[in-house]
Amino acid sequence: MWEYTEKVKDLFLKPRNVGEIENADAVGEVGSIVCGDALKLFLKVDRETGRIIDAKFQTFGCASAIASSSALTEIVRGKTLEEALKVTNKDIAEFLGGLPDEKMHCSVMGREALEAAIANYRGEAVPLHKEGRTVCKCFDVTEEKIRKVAIENHLTTVDEITNFTKAGGGCGECKGDIEEILRDIWSVKLPEKTAKPKKLTNLQKIALIQDIIENEIRPGLQADNGDAELIDVEGDRVIIALRGMCTGCVMSDVTVRGIQEKLRELVSGGITVEAQK
């Protein structure tokens, strides 16, 4: 049985802003009854100020879906369209005092409905993440959606992807594909650099390693709220410490291997990199 916060219970039992806005300025529709969750969001916009003056919803789904939809309408009322676009699924979950991990996809659905409604208002293509390869056929989830949700919420496991998108929660055949996508997202990708010098003194090698870590590796990790610090160099053995989101990450071995490959390319082919225990 799910453990819901009092806020979730309140907005499920007494949802706010349920219904349809007649002559709505914007409508965003996401999900599918076939897949178990569907949400239709209606917005009324002041055309002079660009502010959302009314928001209502119709939803088919569980308690979390209803509460998340209700929370979304409360959050966006009074915001400009630009301000509303900055609302994340995390904001929806936090407004509710949290959601069970297995129900985070409801907050993602709310965020997608908001994006779709604003795109509809502006006459733009609706960003429903339907283009590209379908990874999960059970719930019609594309690779694009998996990548977007993973990056926005720093998801590193298949179970987390399932919680946020439902992908992998049906027959399970797509779990291997999801793992590959996650490995690709969180692998270290670094710019190319000029070829390494043929011979280096020990001090030159340490200085070069430090320079590569500081100027090429750390910025890429920090962009995803991770980090790495050089601890020691013992011959060809390089010891680093993973920081931030990299600490305890299930993809940390991929990060370490990526750093090792870069140092082997630019410093010495015999280098091994270890994460400090």
Order of alpha helices (4+ residues) and beta strands (2+ residues): alpha-beta-beta-beta-alpha-alpha-alpha-alpha-beta-beta-alpha-alpha-alpha-alpha-alpha-beta-beta-alpha-beta
